[in-house]
């Protein structure tokens, strides 16, 4: 029972700290010197979008990557 209580308390503290950090980052006051900050240029947004799409696709369908990694791992062990 003590382990369950400790786990729930840790989860609650982690959630509270994460929400506190998000509030400070996204809804806090703007620091001095950041008034002129603009959106990232297209040369940065396109690769980020591509990586996000690949990550999303591999999260939904991991078998192509897992097949390659499985073949590589079995070649290392000689199996």
C-alpha positions in Angstrom: 0.0 0.0 0.0 2.8 2.4 0.8 4.3 1.9 -2.7 1.0 2.7 -4.3 0.7 5.9 -2.2 4.3 6.9 -3.0 3.7 6.3 -6.7 0.6 8.4 -6.8 2.3 11.2 -4.9 5.2 11.1 -7.3 2.9 11.2 -10.3 1.0 14.1 -8.8 4.2 16.1 -8.1 5.5 15.4 -11.5 2.3 16.6 -13.1 2.2 19.7 -10.9 5.8 20.6 -11.7 5.3 20.0 -15.4 2.2 22.2 -15.5 4.0 24.9 -13.5 6.9 24.9 -16.0 4.5 25.0 -19.0 2.7 28.0 -17.4 5.9 29.9 -17.0 7.1 29.1 -20.5 4.0 29.8 -22.5 1.9 32.2 -20.3 4.5 34.0 -18.3 5.7 37.6 -18.9 8.0 38.3 -21.9 11.6 38.9 -20.9 13.5 42.0 -21.8 15.2 41.8 -25.1 12.7 39.3 -26.6 10.3 41.8 -28.1 11.7 41.5 -31.6 11.7 37.7 -31.7 10.0 36.3 -34.9 8.9 32.9 -36.1 11.6 30.6 -37.3 12.4 30.8 -41.0 11.1 28.3 -43.5 14.5 26.7 -43.8 14.1 25.5 -40.2 10.4 24.8 -40.2 10.4 22.4 -43.2 13.0 20.0 -41.7 11.3 20.1 -38.3 7.9 19.3 -40.0 9.5 16.4 -41.9 11.0 15.0 -38.7 7.7 15.4 -36.9 5.9 13.5 -39.7 8.4 10.7 -39.7 8.2 10.4 -35.9 4.4 10.4 -36.0 4.4 7.8 -38.8 6.9 5.5 -37.0 4.8 5.9 -33.8 1.7 4.6 -35.6 3.5 1.9 -37.7 6.8 0.9 -36.0 7.2 -2.4 -37.8 9.3 -1.2 -40.8 11.9 0.3 -38.4 11.7 -2.6 -35.9 12.2 -5.1 -38.8 15.4 -3.4 -39.8 16.6 -3.1 -36.2 15.7 -6.7 -35.5 17.7 -7.9 -38.6 20.7 -5.8 -37.5 20.5 -7.0 -33.9 20.4 -10.7 -35.0 23.4 -10.2 -37.3 25.3 -8.9 -34.3 24.6 -12.0 -32.2 25.1 -14.4 -35.1 21.7 -16.0 -34.6 
